[in-house]
Amino acid sequence: MDIRITELGATTEPGFDNRTSIQSAVDRCAAAGGGRVIVPQGTFVSGEILLKSHVCLYLEPGAVLRASADPAAYPTRYRLFDLCAFISAVDAEYVTIAGEGTLDGDCHAWVDHEDAYYLYKRENDRRPFLVQFVHCRHVVLRDITIRNGPVWTVVPRGCDDVLISGVSIYNDLRMPNNDAIDIVSCRDVRIVGCHIEAADDCICLKTFLEPESYPDAACDGVTVTGCTLVSTSSALVIGCEVFAPIRNVIFTACVIRRSNRGLSINLSKSCDIENVIFSDMVIETRLFFEKWWGHGEAIKISAIPWLEEDEIGHVRNILIRNVIARSENGILVYGWRPGLIQNLTFENVDLTVDRWSKWPGGELDLRPTPQDGADYHKGVVKHPLSAFLIREAEDVILRNCRVTFTDAARATGEFHHAVGHDRAPGLHIEGLIGEAALPDLAAVAAVRILTPAEAENGAGAT
């Protein structure tokens, strides 16, 4: 069954809310056992839409479905952060959004003011997720273009069997919290051949324990393949929020450009991240405006509690191989205390440390940390850097890795060793090619790597 939304009164009249027409089309298709709700060429504005089982929302070439800028157009609140959504499906199966058209979140309607590097959101409005699937099975998002997400953009939550293929996401690179794809407590997810530009994380895996009580809150069995990514924060991320395990994850064959941080595992909460492979990547990372988390690291792996009272799990069994990276910082492995990071392998990683942007460097960005407070600034620590900087991690292997410092990087004085390590029992280095950034330093050296509290109290680092 196919229903064109214009058959039920939808119009391209500017400012007209078409949600009644679109929802009626969805309901009719669902009642008939399934079908397509077709958005034809033209720009149609709508408030919240609830998709149902066996229904495909299909956007024809030239079709634009734009989220309403009126907060009253989103009356339904979902328990994850009490947020609403533009398009949702809840407890549904075989739900699809496809076609050659565009979903537009109209993020600038939710902005109070802006500068050259940041959009300041209106604090009293709850920006809507753009697309979310809650506790669904057999979900497909294919081929469409998505623009201007106001906050998290595509959010499967507690879902099984999710395919996101050939999707292009163009979010404003100055909009806070506009993660492109957040996979939350899902199983058997494939993200294939997507192009993503976002100010916040491009693709992020998280787990939450929500009042809906998913049967299994873990994230398990996720593959990301053949994507191109640009982020003002981090491109490929696991964490920070890990309230249930995240395991059995593969990221491969991706290109990351013009990003603040490339590959990132940030464990801040009580459960484990394990069995993760990052492979066959090309990465370019640079420094950005200080409000964005990240400090030009090609790779960051950390286990740091968000709050002092937080329990924290483990990061273990991580393999990073066949990576070529050019970055304005380097690679950071940072455990808050002994035993939190275990069994980490870097193999065939070719890292060039360079400097070309105008932003200040020579800092560790450890945010979020218990010391941060409301402004999240104390987690940024002035500190000597190394190409590989490793603190409180067990059984780390560097095999056949290469480090190059450019003249521009050496001239800053920010960089010291090819490998600096602090309390890294079982560190094994095999086939390392590269020298220190400064001529009087060793390529590999034991150093002191500070916590934010130590840095604030004036302790010295090496």
ROPAMI-256844 format. One record per residue (C-alpha): residue number from 1; residue in one letter; chain; y, z, x. Coordinates in Angstrom, 1 decimal, always signed. Each point is the difference from the previous one (the first is absolute). Example, Ala and Ser with C-alpha at 12.3 -4.5 7.8 and 13.67 -1.06 7.14 Angstrom:
ROPAMI-256844
REC / nr / rest / kette / yy / zz / xx
REC / 1 / A / A / -4.5 / +7.8 / +12.3
REC / 2 / S / A / +3.4 / -0.7 / +1.4
END
This chain:
ROPAMI-256844
REC / nr / rest / kette / yy / zz / xx
REC / 1 / M / A / +0.0 / +0.0 / +0.0
REC / 2 / D / A / +3.4 / -1.0 / +1.4
REC / 3 / I / A / +3.3 / +1.4 / -1.5
REC / 4 / R / A / +3.4 / -1.2 / +1.3
REC / 5 / I / A / +2.5 / +2.8 / -0.3
REC / 6 / T / A / +2.6 / -2.3 / -1.4
REC / 7 / E / A / -2.4 / -0.5 / -3.0
REC / 8 / L / A / +0.7 / +3.7 / -0.9
REC / 9 / G / A / +3.7 / -0.2 / +0.4
REC / 10 / A / A / +0.6 / +0.5 / +3.7
REC / 11 / T / A / +3.3 / -1.5 / +1.2
REC / 12 / T / A / +1.8 / -0.5 / +3.3
REC / 13 / E / A / +3.2 / +1.3 / -1.5
REC / 14 / P / A / +1.7 / +2.2 / +2.7
REC / 15 / G / A / -0.6 / +3.7 / -0.4
REC / 16 / F / A / -2.4 / -0.4 / -3.0
REC / 17 / D / A / -3.0 / +2.4 / +0.3
REC / 18 / N / A / -3.1 / -2.1 / -0.7
REC / 19 / R / A / -2.5 / +2.9 / +0.2
REC / 20 / T / A / -0.9 / -0.1 / -3.7
REC / 21 / S / A / -0.9 / -3.7 / +0.1
REC / 22 / I / A / -1.9 / +0.4 / +3.3
REC / 23 / Q / A / -1.9 / +3.1 / -1.1
REC / 24 / S / A / -0.9 / -1.6 / -3.3
REC / 25 / A / A / -1.5 / -3.0 / +1.9
REC / 26 / V / A / -2.0 / +2.4 / +2.2
REC / 27 / D / A / -1.3 / +2.0 / -3.0
REC / 28 / R / A / -1.1 / -3.2 / -1.8
REC / 29 / C / A / -1.9 / -1.3 / +3.0
REC / 30 / A / A / -1.7 / +3.3 / +0.4
REC / 31 / A / A / -1.0 / +0.2 / -3.7
REC / 32 / A / A / -1.5 / -3.5 / +0.3
REC / 33 / G / A / -2.2 / +1.1 / +2.9
REC / 34 / G / A / +2.3 / -1.3 / +2.8
REC / 35 / G / A / +2.2 / -2.9 / +1.0
REC / 36 / R / A / +3.2 / -0.9 / +1.8
REC / 37 / V / A / +3.6 / +1.1 / -0.8
REC / 38 / I / A / +2.0 / -2.9 / +1.4
REC / 39 / V / A / +3.6 / +0.3 / +1.3
REC / 40 / P / A / +1.5 / -3.5 / +0.1
REC / 41 / Q / A / +2.8 / -1.3 / +2.2
REC / 42 / G / A / +3.2 / +2.0 / -0.3
REC / 43 / T / A / +1.2 / +3.6 / +0.6
REC / 44 / F / A / -1.2 / +2.6 / -2.5
REC / 45 / V / A / +1.2 / +3.6 / +0.1
REC / 46 / S / A / -2.3 / +2.8 / -1.2
REC / 47 / G / A / -0.6 / +3.7 / -0.1
REC / 48 / E / A / -3.4 / +1.6 / +0.7
REC / 49 / I / A / -3.1 / -2.1 / -0.8
REC / 50 / L / A / -3.5 / +1.5 / -0.4
REC / 51 / L / A / -2.8 / -2.5 / +0.9
REC / 52 / K / A / -3.5 / +0.4 / -1.5
REC / 53 / S / A / -3.6 / -0.9 / +0.8
REC / 54 / H / A / -0.9 / -3.6 / +0.4
REC / 55 / V / A / +3.7 / -1.1 / -0.1
REC / 56 / C / A / +1.7 / -2.2 / +2.6
REC / 57 / L / A / +3.7 / +0.0 / +0.3
REC / 58 / Y / A / +0.6 / -3.6 / +1.2
REC / 59 / L / A / +3.4 / -1.1 / +1.4
REC / 60 / E / A / +0.5 / -3.8 / +0.0
REC / 61 / P / A / +2.0 / -1.7 / +2.8
REC / 62 / G / A / +3.6 / +0.8 / -0.4
REC / 63 / A / A / -0.7 / +3.1 / -2.1
REC / 64 / V / A / +1.9 / +3.2 / +0.9
REC / 65 / L / A / -0.9 / +3.3 / -1.8
REC / 66 / R / A / +2.7 / +2.4 / +0.9
REC / 67 / A / A / -0.1 / +3.8 / -0.4
REC / 68 / S / A / +2.7 / +1.4 / -2.3
REC / 69 / A / A / +2.8 / +2.0 / +1.7
REC / 70 / D / A / +0.2 / +2.4 / -2.9
REC / 71 / P / A / -1.8 / +3.3 / +0.6
REC / 72 / A / A / -0.7 / +0.3 / -3.7
REC / 73 / A / A / -2.2 / -3.1 / +0.2
REC / 74 / Y / A / -2.6 / +2.2 / +1.7
REC / 75 / P / A / -0.9 / +2.8 / -2.4
REC / 76 / T / A / -3.5 / +0.7 / +1.4
REC / 77 / R / A / -0.3 / +2.5 / +2.9
REC / 78 / Y / A / -3.1 / +0.0 / +2.2
REC / 79 / R / A / -1.0 / +3.1 / +1.8
REC / 80 / L / A / +0.3 / -1.3 / +3.6
REC / 81 / F / A / +3.5 / +1.3 / +0.8
REC / 82 / D / A / +1.0 / -0.3 / -3.7
REC / 83 / L / A / +0.7 / -3.7 / +0.5
REC / 84 / C / A / +0.0 / -2.8 / -2.5
REC / 85 / A / A / -1.1 / -3.6 / +0.7
REC / 86 / F / A / +1.0 / -3.5 / -1.0
REC / 87 / I / A / -3.5 / -1.4 / -0.4
REC / 88 / S / A / -3.0 / +2.4 / -0.3
REC / 89 / A / A / -3.6 / +0.0 / -0.9
REC / 90 / V / A / -1.8 / +3.3 / -0.7
REC / 91 / D / A / -3.8 / +0.5 / -0.4
REC / 92 / A / A / -0.5 / -3.8 / -0.2
REC / 93 / E / A / -2.3 / -2.5 / +1.5
REC / 94 / Y / A / +0.2 / -3.7 / +1.0
REC / 95 / V / A / +3.8 / +0.1 / +0.1
REC / 96 / T / A / +1.8 / -2.9 / +1.7
REC / 97 / I / A / +3.6 / -1.0 / +1.0
REC / 98 / A / A / +0.1 / -3.5 / +1.3
REC / 99 / G / A / +1.9 / -3.3 / +0.2
REC / 100 / E / A / +2.7 / -1.7 / +2.0
REC / 101 / G / A / +2.9 / +1.9 / -1.6
REC / 102 / T / A / +2.0 / +3.1 / +1.1
REC / 103 / L / A / +0.2 / +3.7 / -0.9
REC / 104 / D / A / +3.5 / +1.3 / +0.7
REC / 105 / G / A / +0.6 / +3.8 / +0.2
REC / 106 / D / A / +3.9 / -0.4 / +0.1
REC / 107 / C / A / +0.2 / +2.8 / +2.6
REC / 108 / H / A / +3.8 / -0.3 / +0.4
REC / 109 / A / A / +0.5 / +1.2 / -3.5
REC / 110 / W / A / -1.2 / +3.4 / +1.2
REC / 111 / V / A / +2.3 / +0.3 / +3.0
REC / 112 / D / A / +3.1 / +2.3 / +0.1
REC / 113 / H / A / +1.5 / -1.5 / +3.2
REC / 114 / E / A / -1.0 / -1.8 / +3.1
REC / 115 / D / A / +0.8 / -0.7 / +3.6
REC / 116 / A / A / -1.3 / -2.5 / +2.6
REC / 117 / Y / A / -3.2 / +1.9 / +0.6
REC / 118 / Y / A / -0.9 / +2.0 / -3.1
REC / 119 / L / A / +0.2 / +0.0 / -3.8
REC / 120 / Y / A / +0.8 / +3.3 / -1.5
REC / 121 / K / A / -1.9 / +0.5 / -3.3
REC / 122 / R / A / +1.4 / +1.5 / -3.2
REC / 123 / E / A / -1.3 / +3.5 / +0.2
REC / 124 / N / A / -0.1 / +0.7 / -3.8
REC / 125 / D / A / -2.2 / -2.9 / -0.9
REC / 126 / R / A / -3.7 / -0.3 / +0.4
REC / 127 / R / A / -0.5 / -3.4 / +1.4
REC / 128 / P / A / -3.2 / -1.7 / -1.4
REC / 129 / F / A / -3.0 / -1.0 / +1.9
REC / 130 / L / A / -0.3 / -3.7 / -0.4
REC / 131 / V / A / -3.7 / -0.5 / -0.6
REC / 132 / Q / A / -2.6 / +2.8 / -0.3
REC / 133 / F / A / -3.7 / +0.2 / -0.9
REC / 134 / V / A / -1.2 / +3.4 / -0.9
REC / 135 / H / A / -3.8 / +0.7 / +0.0
REC / 136 / C / A / -0.9 / -3.6 / -0.5
REC / 137 / R / A / -3.0 / -2.2 / +1.0
REC / 138 / H / A / +0.0 / -3.6 / +1.1
REC / 139 / V / A / +3.7 / -0.5 / +0.6
REC / 140 / V / A / +1.4 / -3.3 / +1.3
REC / 141 / L / A / +3.6 / -0.8 / +1.2
REC / 142 / R / A / +0.1 / -3.6 / +1.2
REC / 143 / D / A / +2.5 / -2.6 / +1.3
REC / 144 / I / A / +3.2 / +1.3 / -1.6
REC / 145 / T / A / +3.3 / +0.8 / +1.7
REC / 146 / I / A / +1.5 / +3.5 / -0.3
REC / 147 / R / A / +3.6 / +0.8 / +0.8
REC / 148 / N / A / +2.3 / +3.0 / +0.1
REC / 149 / G / A / -2.3 / +2.9 / -0.7
REC / 150 / P / A / +2.2 / +3.0 / -0.9
REC / 151 / V / A / -2.6 / +2.5 / +1.4
REC / 152 / W / A / -3.8 / -0.3 / +0.6
REC / 153 / T / A / -0.7 / -3.6 / -0.9
REC / 154 / V / A / -3.8 / -0.6 / -0.6
REC / 155 / V / A / -1.9 / +3.3 / -0.5
REC / 156 / P / A / -3.7 / +0.1 / -0.9
REC / 157 / R / A / -0.9 / +3.6 / -0.6
REC / 158 / G / A / -3.6 / +1.3 / -0.4
REC / 159 / C / A / -1.3 / -3.6 / -0.4
REC / 160 / D / A / -3.3 / -1.7 / +0.9
REC / 161 / D / A / -0.3 / -3.6 / +1.1
REC / 162 / V / A / +3.5 / -1.2 / +0.7
REC / 163 / L / A / +0.9 / -3.5 / +1.3
REC / 164 / I / A / +3.6 / -0.8 / +1.1
REC / 165 / S / A / +0.0 / -3.6 / +1.3
REC / 166 / G / A / +2.7 / -2.5 / +1.0
REC / 167 / V / A / +2.8 / +2.2 / -1.3
REC / 168 / S / A / +3.5 / -0.2 / +1.6
REC / 169 / I / A / +2.2 / +3.1 / -0.2
REC / 170 / Y / A / +3.7 / -0.2 / +0.9
REC / 171 / N / A / +1.6 / +3.4 / -0.3
REC / 172 / D / A / +3.5 / +0.8 / +1.2
REC / 173 / L / A / -0.3 / +1.2 / +3.7
REC / 174 / R / A / +2.6 / +2.7 / -0.7
REC / 175 / M / A / -1.5 / +1.7 / -3.1
REC / 176 / P / A / -1.6 / +3.4 / +0.6
REC / 177 / N / A / -3.5 / +0.7 / -1.4
REC / 178 / N / A / -0.7 / -3.6 / -1.0
REC / 179 / D / A / -3.6 / +0.0 / +1.5
REC / 180 / A / A / -1.5 / -3.4 / -0.8
REC / 181 / I / A / -3.6 / +0.9 / -0.6
REC / 182 / D / A / -1.2 / +3.6 / -0.3
REC / 183 / I / A / -3.8 / +0.4 / -0.4
REC / 184 / V / A / -0.5 / +3.5 / -1.4
REC / 185 / S / A / -3.4 / +1.5 / -0.3
REC / 186 / C / A / -1.8 / -3.3 / -0.5
REC / 187 / R / A / -3.3 / -1.5 / +0.9
REC / 188 / D / A / -1.1 / -3.5 / +1.0
REC / 189 / V / A / +3.4 / -1.6 / +0.5
REC / 190 / R / A / +0.7 / -3.4 / +1.6
REC / 191 / I / A / +3.5 / -1.1 / +1.0
REC / 192 / V / A / -0.1 / -3.6 / +1.2
REC / 193 / G / A / +2.5 / -2.6 / +1.2
REC / 194 / C / A / +3.2 / +1.7 / -1.1
REC / 195 / H / A / +3.5 / -0.2 / +1.4
REC / 196 / I / A / +2.0 / +3.2 / -0.4
REC / 197 / E / A / +3.6 / +1.1 / +0.9
REC / 198 / A / A / +1.0 / +3.6 / -0.9
REC / 199 / A / A / +2.4 / +2.6 / +1.2
REC / 200 / D / A / -2.7 / +2.7 / -0.4
REC / 201 / D / A / -3.7 / -0.4 / +0.8
REC / 202 / C / A / -1.5 / -3.4 / -0.6
REC / 203 / I / A / -3.6 / +1.1 / -0.7
REC / 204 / C / A / -0.8 / +3.7 / -0.2
REC / 205 / L / A / -3.1 / +1.9 / -0.9
REC / 206 / K / A / +0.4 / +3.5 / -1.5
REC / 207 / T / A / -2.0 / +2.5 / -2.0
REC / 208 / F / A / +1.2 / +2.4 / -2.6
REC / 209 / L / A / -1.6 / +2.7 / -2.2
REC / 210 / E / A / +1.7 / -0.8 / -3.3
REC / 211 / P / A / -0.4 / +1.8 / -3.3
REC / 212 / E / A / -1.8 / -3.1 / -1.4
REC / 213 / S / A / -2.9 / +1.1 / +2.2
REC / 214 / Y / A / -1.5 / -3.2 / +1.3
REC / 215 / P / A / -3.8 / +0.2 / +0.3
REC / 216 / D / A / +0.5 / -0.6 / +3.8
REC / 217 / A / A / +3.4 / +0.4 / +1.5
REC / 218 / A / A / -1.1 / -1.5 / +3.4
REC / 219 / C / A / +1.2 / -3.3 / +1.3
REC / 220 / D / A / -3.2 / -1.7 / +1.2
REC / 221 / G / A / -0.7 / -3.6 / +0.9
REC / 222 / V / A / +3.3 / -1.8 / +0.6
REC / 223 / T / A / +0.5 / -3.3 / +1.9
REC / 224 / V / A / +3.3 / -1.7 / +0.8
REC / 225 / T / A / -0.3 / -3.5 / +1.5
REC / 226 / G / A / +2.3 / -2.8 / +0.9
REC / 227 / C / A / +3.3 / +1.4 / -1.0
REC / 228 / T / A / +3.5 / -0.5 / +1.5
REC / 229 / L / A / +2.3 / +3.1 / -0.1
REC / 230 / V / A / +3.6 / +1.1 / +0.5
REC / 231 / S / A / +1.1 / +3.6 / -0.5
REC / 232 / T / A / +3.0 / +2.2 / +0.7
REC / 233 / S / A / -2.5 / +2.8 / +0.1
REC / 234 / S / A / -3.7 / -0.6 / +0.7
REC / 235 / A / A / -2.1 / -3.1 / -0.6
REC / 236 / L / A / -3.6 / +1.3 / -0.4
REC / 237 / V / A / -0.3 / +3.7 / -0.8
REC / 238 / I / A / -2.5 / +2.7 / -0.8
REC / 239 / G / A / +1.6 / +3.2 / -1.3
REC / 240 / C / A / +2.1 / +2.1 / +0.0
REC / 241 / E / A / -1.4 / +1.5 / -3.2
REC / 242 / V / A / -3.8 / +0.5 / +0.4
REC / 243 / F / A / -1.3 / +2.5 / -2.6
REC / 244 / A / A / -3.4 / -1.6 / -0.1
REC / 245 / P / A / -1.8 / -2.0 / +2.7
REC / 246 / I / A / +1.0 / -3.5 / +1.2
REC / 247 / R / A / -2.9 / -1.7 / +1.7
REC / 248 / N / A / -1.7 / -3.3 / +0.7
REC / 249 / V / A / +3.1 / -2.2 / +0.5
REC / 250 / I / A / +0.5 / -3.3 / +1.8
REC / 251 / F / A / +3.4 / -1.6 / +0.8
REC / 252 / T / A / -0.4 / -3.4 / +1.7
REC / 253 / A / A / +1.6 / -3.3 / +0.9
REC / 254 / C / A / +3.6 / +1.0 / -0.9
REC / 255 / V / A / +3.4 / -0.8 / +1.6
REC / 256 / I / A / +2.7 / +2.6 / -0.1
REC / 257 / R / A / +3.6 / -1.1 / +0.9
REC / 258 / R / A / +3.5 / +1.6 / +0.0
REC / 259 / S / A / -1.5 / +3.4 / -1.0
REC / 260 / N / A / +0.9 / +3.6 / +0.8
REC / 261 / R / A / -3.6 / +1.1 / +0.5
REC / 262 / G / A / -3.1 / -2.2 / +0.1
REC / 263 / L / A / -3.3 / +1.8 / -0.6
REC / 264 / S / A / +0.2 / +3.6 / -1.2
REC / 265 / I / A / -2.4 / +2.9 / -0.9
REC / 266 / N / A / +2.0 / +3.0 / -1.1
REC / 267 / L / A / -2.1 / +2.9 / -1.1
REC / 268 / S / A / +2.1 / +2.8 / -1.6
REC / 269 / K / A / -2.3 / +1.6 / -2.5
REC / 270 / S / A / -3.4 / +1.6 / -0.4
REC / 271 / C / A / -2.7 / -2.7 / +0.2
REC / 272 / D / A / -1.4 / -2.4 / +2.5
REC / 273 / I / A / +0.7 / -3.6 / +1.1
REC / 274 / E / A / -3.0 / -1.5 / +1.6
REC / 275 / N / A / -1.8 / -3.3 / +0.9
REC / 276 / V / A / +3.0 / -2.3 / +0.3
REC / 277 / I / A / +0.3 / -3.3 / +1.9
REC / 278 / F / A / +3.2 / -1.8 / +0.9
REC / 279 / S / A / -0.9 / -3.3 / +1.6
REC / 280 / D / A / +1.4 / -3.4 / +1.0
REC / 281 / M / A / +3.7 / +0.7 / -0.5
REC / 282 / V / A / +3.3 / -1.3 / +1.4
REC / 283 / I / A / +2.8 / +2.6 / -0.3
REC / 284 / E / A / +3.7 / +0.0 / +0.6
REC / 285 / T / A / +1.9 / +3.3 / -0.6
REC / 286 / R / A / +3.6 / +1.0 / +0.6
REC / 287 / L / A / +2.4 / +2.9 / -0.5
REC / 288 / F / A / +1.9 / +0.4 / -3.3
REC / 289 / F / A / +2.6 / +2.1 / -1.7
REC / 290 / E / A / -0.9 / +3.7 / +0.2
REC / 291 / K / A / -0.7 / +0.6 / -3.7
REC / 292 / W / A / -3.1 / -2.1 / +0.3
REC / 293 / W / A / -3.1 / +1.8 / +1.2
REC / 294 / G / A / -1.4 / -1.6 / +3.1
REC / 295 / H / A / +1.4 / -0.6 / +3.5
REC / 296 / G / A / -1.2 / -3.4 / +1.0
REC / 297 / E / A / -3.6 / +1.0 / +0.7
REC / 298 / A / A / -2.6 / -2.7 / +0.1
REC / 299 / I / A / -2.6 / +2.6 / -1.1
REC / 300 / K / A / +0.3 / +3.6 / -1.0
REC / 301 / I / A / -2.9 / +2.4 / -0.8
REC / 302 / S / A / +0.9 / +3.5 / -0.9
REC / 303 / A / A / -1.4 / +3.2 / -1.6
REC / 304 / I / A / +3.0 / +2.2 / -0.9
REC / 305 / P / A / +0.3 / +2.3 / -3.0
REC / 306 / W / A / +2.8 / -0.9 / -2.3
REC / 307 / L / A / +0.8 / +3.6 / -0.8
REC / 308 / E / A / -0.8 / +3.2 / +2.0
REC / 309 / E / A / -2.4 / +1.2 / -2.7
REC / 310 / D / A / -1.9 / -3.3 / -0.3
REC / 311 / E / A / -3.7 / -0.3 / +1.0
REC / 312 / I / A / -0.7 / -3.1 / +2.0
REC / 313 / G / A / -3.1 / -2.1 / +0.4
REC / 314 / H / A / -1.3 / -2.2 / +2.9
REC / 315 / V / A / +0.6 / -3.5 / +1.2
REC / 316 / R / A / -3.2 / -1.3 / +1.6
REC / 317 / N / A / -2.0 / -3.1 / +0.8
REC / 318 / I / A / +2.9 / -2.4 / +0.4
REC / 319 / L / A / -0.4 / -3.4 / +1.8
REC / 320 / I / A / +3.1 / -2.1 / +1.0
REC / 321 / R / A / -0.9 / -3.2 / +1.7
REC / 322 / N / A / +1.3 / -3.5 / +0.9
REC / 323 / V / A / +3.6 / +0.8 / -0.5
REC / 324 / I / A / +3.0 / -1.8 / +1.6
REC / 325 / A / A / +3.2 / +2.0 / -0.5
REC / 326 / R / A / +3.7 / -0.1 / +1.1
REC / 327 / S / A / +1.8 / +3.1 / -0.9
REC / 328 / E / A / +3.2 / +2.1 / +0.7
REC / 329 / N / A / -2.1 / +3.1 / +0.3
REC / 330 / G / A / -3.7 / +0.0 / +0.6
REC / 331 / I / A / -3.1 / +1.7 / -1.4
REC / 332 / L / A / +0.0 / +3.7 / -1.0
REC / 333 / V / A / -3.0 / +2.2 / -0.7
REC / 334 / Y / A / +1.1 / +3.5 / -1.1
REC / 335 / G / A / -2.1 / +2.9 / -1.2
REC / 336 / W / A / +1.7 / +3.2 / -1.2
REC / 337 / R / A / -2.8 / +2.2 / +1.4
REC / 338 / P / A / -3.4 / -0.5 / +1.7
REC / 339 / G / A / -2.8 / -1.8 / -1.7
REC / 340 / L / A / +1.9 / -1.9 / -2.7
REC / 341 / I / A / -0.3 / -3.4 / +1.6
REC / 342 / Q / A / -3.5 / -1.0 / +1.3
REC / 343 / N / A / -1.7 / -3.2 / +1.2
REC / 344 / L / A / +2.8 / -2.5 / +0.3
REC / 345 / T / A / -0.6 / -3.3 / +1.9
REC / 346 / F / A / +2.6 / -2.6 / +1.1
REC / 347 / E / A / -1.7 / -3.1 / +1.3
REC / 348 / N / A / +1.7 / -3.2 / +1.2
REC / 349 / V / A / +3.5 / +1.2 / -0.9
REC / 350 / D / A / +2.7 / -2.0 / +1.8
REC / 351 / L / A / +3.3 / +1.9 / -0.4
REC / 352 / T / A / +3.4 / -1.2 / +1.2
REC / 353 / V / A / +2.7 / +2.6 / -0.2
REC / 354 / D / A / +3.5 / -1.6 / -0.3
REC / 355 / R / A / +3.5 / +0.8 / -1.2
REC / 356 / W / A / +2.2 / -2.4 / -1.9
REC / 357 / S / A / +1.6 / +1.8 / -3.0
REC / 358 / K / A / +3.2 / +2.0 / -0.1
REC / 359 / W / A / -1.6 / +3.2 / -1.3
REC / 360 / P / A / -0.5 / +3.1 / +2.2
REC / 361 / G / A / -3.5 / +0.7 / +1.3
REC / 362 / G / A / -1.7 / +2.6 / +2.2
REC / 363 / E / A / -1.2 / +2.0 / -3.0
REC / 364 / L / A / -3.3 / +1.0 / -1.7
REC / 365 / D / A / +0.1 / -0.4 / -3.8
REC / 366 / L / A / -2.5 / +2.5 / -1.3
REC / 367 / R / A / +1.2 / +0.2 / -3.6
REC / 368 / P / A / -1.0 / +1.7 / -2.2
REC / 369 / T / A / -0.5 / +3.3 / +1.8
REC / 370 / P / A / +0.3 / +3.7 / -1.1
REC / 371 / Q / A / +3.3 / +0.2 / +1.9
REC / 372 / D / A / +1.7 / -2.9 / -1.8
REC / 373 / G / A / +1.8 / +1.7 / -2.9
REC / 374 / A / A / +1.8 / -2.0 / -2.7
REC / 375 / D / A / +1.6 / -2.5 / +2.4
REC / 376 / Y / A / -3.2 / -1.0 / +1.8
REC / 377 / H / A / +1.8 / -0.2 / +3.4
REC / 378 / K / A / -1.6 / +2.8 / +2.0
REC / 379 / G / A / -3.2 / -2.0 / +0.2
REC / 380 / V / A / +1.8 / -2.5 / +2.3
REC / 381 / V / A / -0.3 / +1.4 / +3.5
REC / 382 / K / A / +1.9 / -1.2 / +3.1
REC / 383 / H / A / -2.9 / -0.6 / +2.4
REC / 384 / P / A / -1.1 / -2.1 / +3.0
REC / 385 / L / A / -2.3 / -2.8 / -1.2
REC / 386 / S / A / -3.1 / -1.7 / +1.4
REC / 387 / A / A / -1.7 / -3.2 / -1.0
REC / 388 / F / A / -2.9 / +2.2 / -1.2
REC / 389 / L / A / +1.0 / +3.6 / -0.8
REC / 390 / I / A / -2.9 / +2.2 / -1.0
REC / 391 / R / A / +0.1 / +3.6 / -1.1
REC / 392 / E / A / -2.7 / +2.3 / -1.3
REC / 393 / A / A / -2.7 / -2.7 / -0.6
REC / 394 / E / A / -3.7 / +0.2 / +1.0
REC / 395 / D / A / -2.1 / -2.8 / +1.4
REC / 396 / V / A / +2.6 / -2.7 / +0.2
REC / 397 / I / A / -1.2 / -3.2 / +1.7
REC / 398 / L / A / +2.4 / -2.7 / +1.5
REC / 399 / R / A / -2.2 / -3.0 / +0.9
REC / 400 / N / A / +1.4 / -3.2 / +1.5
REC / 401 / C / A / +3.6 / +0.7 / -1.0
REC / 402 / R / A / +3.1 / -1.5 / +1.6
REC / 403 / V / A / +3.5 / +1.5 / +0.2
REC / 404 / T / A / +3.2 / -1.9 / +0.9
REC / 405 / F / A / +3.5 / +1.5 / +0.2
REC / 406 / T / A / +2.8 / -2.6 / -0.1
REC / 407 / D / A / +3.0 / +0.3 / +2.2
REC / 408 / A / A / +2.0 / +0.9 / -3.2
REC / 409 / A / A / -2.3 / +2.8 / -0.8
REC / 410 / R / A / -0.1 / +1.3 / +3.6
REC / 411 / A / A / +3.9 / +0.0 / +0.1
REC / 412 / T / A / +0.3 / +2.5 / -2.9
REC / 413 / G / A / -1.8 / +2.7 / +2.0
REC / 414 / E / A / -1.7 / +1.0 / -3.3
REC / 415 / F / A / -3.5 / -0.9 / +1.2
REC / 416 / H / A / -2.2 / +1.7 / +2.6
REC / 417 / H / A / -3.7 / -0.6 / +0.2
REC / 418 / A / A / -2.4 / -2.7 / -1.2
REC / 419 / V / A / -2.1 / +2.9 / -1.3
REC / 420 / G / A / +1.4 / +3.5 / -0.5
REC / 421 / H / A / -2.5 / +2.6 / -1.3
REC / 422 / D / A / +0.2 / +3.7 / -1.0
REC / 423 / R / A / -3.1 / +1.9 / -1.0
REC / 424 / A / A / -2.2 / -3.0 / -0.5
REC / 425 / P / A / -3.6 / +1.2 / +0.9
REC / 426 / G / A / -2.4 / -2.8 / +0.5
REC / 427 / L / A / +2.7 / -2.6 / +0.7
REC / 428 / H / A / -1.7 / -3.0 / +1.5
REC / 429 / I / A / +1.9 / -2.9 / +1.5
REC / 430 / E / A / -1.8 / -3.2 / +1.1
REC / 431 / G / A / +1.5 / -3.2 / +1.2
REC / 432 / L / A / +3.6 / +0.9 / -0.5
REC / 433 / I / A / +2.5 / -2.6 / +1.4
REC / 434 / G / A / +3.6 / +1.2 / +0.3
REC / 435 / E / A / +2.4 / +2.2 / +1.9
REC / 436 / A / A / +2.5 / +2.7 / -0.8
REC / 437 / A / A / +3.5 / -1.0 / -1.2
REC / 438 / L / A / +1.6 / +1.8 / +2.9
REC / 439 / P / A / -1.1 / -0.7 / +3.6
REC / 440 / D / A / -0.5 / +3.6 / +1.1
REC / 441 / L / A / -2.3 / +0.9 / -2.9
REC / 442 / A / A / -3.8 / -0.3 / -0.4
REC / 443 / A / A / -1.4 / -2.5 / -2.5
REC / 444 / V / A / -2.1 / +2.8 / -1.6
REC / 445 / A / A / +1.2 / +3.6 / +0.0
REC / 446 / A / A / -0.4 / +3.3 / -1.7
REC / 447 / V / A / +3.3 / +0.8 / -1.7
REC / 448 / R / A / +1.5 / +2.6 / -2.4
REC / 449 / I / A / +0.5 / -1.4 / -3.5
REC / 450 / L / A / +2.2 / +2.3 / -2.2
REC / 451 / T / A / -0.1 / +1.1 / -3.6
REC / 452 / P / A / +3.2 / -0.2 / -2.0
REC / 453 / A / A / +0.4 / +3.8 / +0.2
REC / 454 / E / A / -0.4 / -0.1 / +3.8
REC / 455 / A / A / +2.6 / -2.8 / +0.3
REC / 456 / E / A / +2.4 / +1.9 / -2.2
REC / 457 / N / A / -0.3 / +3.1 / +2.2
REC / 458 / G / A / +0.8 / -2.0 / +3.1
REC / 459 / A / A / -3.5 / -0.3 / +1.6
REC / 460 / G / A / -0.3 / -2.7 / +2.5
REC / 461 / A / A / -2.3 / -3.0 / -0.2
REC / 462 / T / A / -1.4 / -2.2 / +2.7
END
